[in-house]
Amino acid sequence: MSFKIENVRNIGISAHIDSGKTTLTERILYLTKRIHKIHEVRGKDGVGATMDSMVLEKERGITIASAATYCTWQDREINIIDTPGHVDFTMEVERSLRVLDGAILVLCAVGGVQSQSITVDQQMKRYNIPRIAFINKCDRSGASPFRVIDQLREKLGHNAVALQIPIGLEAGHEGMVDLITMKALYFRGEYGQDITTEEIPEHLADQAMQKREELLEAASMFSDDLTEAILDEKPVSEEMLQQAIRTGTLKRELTPVMLGSAYKNKGVQPLLNGVIDYLPSPVDVETYALDVSNEETPVILEAEEKKPLVALAFKLEDTPYGQLTYIRTYQGSLNKGDTVYNVRSGKKIKIGRIVRMHADKMEEVTKIPAGFIGALFGIDCASGDTFVEPGLNLSMSSMYVPDPVITLAVKPADYKSETNMSKALNRFTKEDPTFQTHYNPETGETLISGMGELHLDIYLERMKREYSVSLHAGEPQVAYRETITRQSTFDYTHKKQTGGAGQFGRVIGYMEPAESEFEFENKVSGGNIPTLYIPACEKGFRECIKKGPWMKFPVTGVRVVLTDGSSHAVDSSEMAFQASARGGFQQAYHKAGPVLLEPVMKVVVETPDEYQGNVMGSLNQRRGVIIGVHDEGVSTVIEAHVPLAEMFGYSTVLRSLTQGKAQFTMEFETYKEVPKSVLQEIEKNLQQSAKSKSAAQ
Amino acid sequence: MLNNSNILQDPLKIMGREAAAGIENGGFAAILARAGVGKTALLVQLAIYSMLNGKNILHISTDNPVDKVNLWYREVFHRLTQTEENSHKERLWEQLLHRRFIMTFETESFSLDKLEKRISELVASRIFQPSQVMIDGFLTENQSDDRLRQLKDFAMANGLSLWFTVRTHREEPVEKTGIPSSFTPFAGLFDLMLLLHPDQNRVYLKMLPDSEHQNPENLSELYLDPSTMLISDTPV
């Protein structure tokens, strides 16, 4: 194998549910001779689609949507990196985005730019990923690729320009006119593998000329040679035009648009050419790491083999041979036998087997140089870990992990399931830092927490399928928080004199609302509380925020200032001051106007026009605030902020309200105060569950 | 009333005209300006003042997506309340959200028929009951005088007042009254017309008709602060 970095493309394929991502990936793998038979994807519906591709993978024994599939086209290497589609997996999406150098944005010629495309596109924008767009499903009735291009401009703000125009649409979709070569392309053979190039059909000649003019105008912004050629009316060579488009794309100032129908095997080969021609190789993009020892300031990396190593483990996979860790090297080279340093855990690791993944087999290699993707066997790490040469302290991803917003109790049904479940949970938590588990000794339950109902559902499903765990899952619980709304003071003395050594500690100060989770400040002067006991006071306060004195939920946004106190020469101890701080916290907390906060989600529903009233009604009922409605002609997009507690089971409700024609996405927006009426309900439920628990014991 | 702080005074009152009182049921008001002068900023500002005075606002946009419109409101609200205490600001914003409904359209799919239909649906389903409709990005070119008159009747029947932003063109001739000629056919339907007039480094806010338009000394004392786009009556 060669290691020529200019020949590598690390790309992702991102798409809205049902715009044909799986089909397109299949066709690409077929045409690059990675798989030898095409199976169709059938019967997809919303959530089912994700599962669908997993089952498909299992049955076929290949990894279509595996973390990174390597294939070759025109002697170039293309790594297709899986980007999970759903926003529930925010961490996972963001991490895989870091690995991409470029992406294909798949859009449906009928549906156009839909809500999820917007979310994914925004994430890509944040990571500065150059994109080319592929307008799929030109064979479907209602296909209108130029409308989709307009939407790309209006909704996503892309400077989108067509590189092709379709020859026929809907049932009459035959092929396309390439505006660079000005030739018509037709796809023959069972899987469209034979391309024939012909003259442009007469009826399209004018349109082709006009669209080529638009293309030239857009591309000329990025090439002086091209501008000159146009002004001097000299012939414009294909290379010149392609180079200009490439420059624009790499600058993220131009989005070339290609089209076709993956299902009907039209337009896939030109798209692959487009990936080679317009998307960047690892040397064309600037990557950076965060300097952990310097407040995570960004440091630019160089895709240079001689430089010190920086590599990211972006995905773990369980295989019959053990844990497979997918790695991308950003700088330096990862060699067999090297000793590297894991920045997160601080452990040193020796590199054993290195492989490269093909769709159906793997190839053993001795190194992964900068810009390449490979996989390691037998490495113990979590996904998102950064490996560096010992001595460096750089991390590819921020150490910041958002707190989960929803929790569910799970109980294995039998002993076998219990061991399997702990295996599964151990793996999932390594894979996904937003998925957390926690054992509650008081109830004997295992609690799993994540970023949304679907997020947890998928893990429950995976436990059943992949680990054959049979379990009982409880009702999902919202992760409430408590906070305070005003300043209040405390003056608390902890005093005990019951034989033996006494205990004495007095704390005086105040607490007030704060921006961050918890702040502590010591303003005690004159040694009224000896410095040696200050950490004990802080520890006492910190203990209280884990479980709020009011409703027993974690407390956030509190600043405690210790201003004064007193101690006793003999009876004061760390323990006494800890107890005193706890007492002080409780004393002040109840006077500080505590309120309960609940996670509020941003919910986006996309529905056919006729159901919009019903859908808005259903969101209103759920204490939702409708932010707005966007009318797209045939469909309507409704955006609302709805408390998570009200969103359980919404997918079923939405389905029955709209005959399954609407879809929704949901992501965490913010924490907000729980209204009084709802608060009473929560208090009542808490009391009831406490009662039933004590009765059970 | 939501507004319990005295900094949020309706700026149009200073102009000697109570904007809110001036246009009630069936009333039309327009903000006229060239592209990029600050129509949306002014419209959003006026909407926020109306909400603070207890009105429900339906905001219609034909060129911005919902998120962007929401961002406009957040930004303008944030600037208006800069001196307020954080927690109070948050609460006020929360309350305002319940008084606002954003509706956006693809430019090509927007029509007055559709707008009337949507408003009727909203009201009938008791999801939102607007009292003032702000229409950002209204194209006069394709409208007839009659159609607007019908809209006025519709507004009257539903207890609505309507605000429009109207884009004017740099080259187009201006009437003596200060009204751009493309808008003249409709002027009779409007109870209030505000013109944003950029002059050197300032954007003046003036009320039409104004026969003194040609004389800069007599321009109104209100203008948009170029750094915040907020209405201001103190010199820069």
Interface residues (C-beta under 8 A of the other chain):
Chain A: E154 K155 T485 P513 Q612 G613 M616 G617 N620 V625 I626 I627 G628 V629 H630 D631 E632 G633 V637 E639 H641 K672
Chain B: H59 D63 P65 V66 D67 V69 N70 S87 E94 L97 H98 F101 I102 M103 T104 F105 E106 E108 S109 F110 K114 R118 E121 S125 I127 F128
